[in-house]
Structure formats: C-alpha cells, structure tokens
Amino acid sequence: MPAAKNSVLPLLAASLLCSGPVRLQNVPRLTDVEDCLALLRGVGCTAGWQGTELAVQGQPMRTDLAPEAAGRMRASILFCAPLLARLGRVSTVLPGGCRIGARPIDLHLQGLAQMGVRQLPAAPGQLTLYAPAGLRGAEICLSFPSVGATETLLLAAATAQGQTVLHGVAKEPEITDLAAFLNACGGCVEGAGTDTIRVQGRRCLASASCAPPIWTRTSISASLSARICAGSFRTFAPPTRGTERERRSIRWPRNCGRTSRTP
C-alpha cells in the first residue's frame, strides 16, 4: 500500500523548512506529487525522483510559487507558511484542486495573521503575504477543525519565535504524520491527534530520511498508509468472491476506517 497522498504533500511543503536534504520513501507517483515538485523547483530547490525515493535539497531563493502548479492543486496553500518562515514573503495564485463543497482558506489566513503575517493588495485570484517581523508564536483557536489550516499553522509554528498553542485542531492521521516529521527534523510538537497542539519554535530544522516505521533525525519516510486507497480496495474486494483467506491476506492499514475532513 503506498503512502497517503494527503500525508506526503504536507511533508514536501515542510521540506522547505529543513537546512539539509530530505528523502521520502514509498511516495505514490501522482499528479499532485509532481506539482509539488514543480513548486519546490520553482522556488530554487532541487527536487525529483531518485529511483523509488523522492529527494529534496537546497534552500528556497524565490518567493513566487509557480502559478500553473499552484492553480491545479489545493495543497499549494501549504507552501506559503514555509516560505514566510524562510523568506518573509510569498506570492501565489489561489489554490486549485478538487471542488468538494466550500473550501475557503480564511482559517489559514486568520491564523497566520495572528502570527504576524499581513496580506498585501493583489490582483483578483492572487495572494501575497508578508511577515515584516518574521513569524511569532501565538495562541490560536480554530472555529472549525480544518485539516489544511491545522497543517498550515503547524508549518508556520515549527520555526516561529516562541510557543504556539493551537486549539480546536484536526486530528486526522496526516496531522500526526506531519508532527512526527517535524519532530524527526528537530522540531518540538506536542499533542498531535488531540484537540490542542503545542509547538515550541526552533531556529531551523535538520535534514531527514528513514525507512518506516522508525522516524529518525537523519532520514524521513512517508509512512502513513493511504486509507482512502485501502478503503477503495476493501469496497471492491467482496464482489470478486475471493476466499476469506484471500481477503484477509491484504494488509489493511490501521487507519483504514478513519474518515477525513476535506477543508
């Protein structure tokens, strides 16, 4: 079972916070992953496949996210916080991707504003953010447990000045996976998977790479199994009329039955 796309994309955004190379294993070859690589290369990083692994290296040098890739993908909003942390500014088109219900980015922007980010005037469909004094810790209460907003604020808090406390956060597996990644890189995140997450900002994060399921400071792997993919296989299995033994031979991830909020 490949790693979950919804876990991998935040890890690619988080790689912008790392001072050294990041290697991710078991990553699915999907369009959204390729678009993330395009965003990383667009800001000056080296990012691509090395065999079956993804490797990201280099520090961001540009603040503009590639508009074509950003406009195709909902997760492009996650790249804003790391660029604000590293360069103090980011410009992008509004995120694209799937249109499942109302999916505004207001919670992302409200939380970032509490951490010292200003939104500058921009053309319709564009977004320009600026952190004149850098990112600073804050106590933030989300009005809705948005997965994306929780990820954005975790990324912003990882290297912000001081402590950030996030209340009413999402508890999905990809949140705990992102927290584990940040901690493996030298971050300090506590409470992922609960209603409240505390983050003590670090000056910088280290490189990362590892083989699942062990997370280490020297190497990181995308270890979260794709529960949506697994759920699909589980749905399709009964009509095949395979034997009970055959159906049980599939190694379902432990988080297969958990649901995910879309914002």
Order of alpha helices (4+ residues) and beta strands (2+ residues): alpha-beta-alpha-beta-beta-alpha-alpha-beta-alpha-beta-beta-beta-alpha-beta-alpha-beta-beta-alpha-alpha
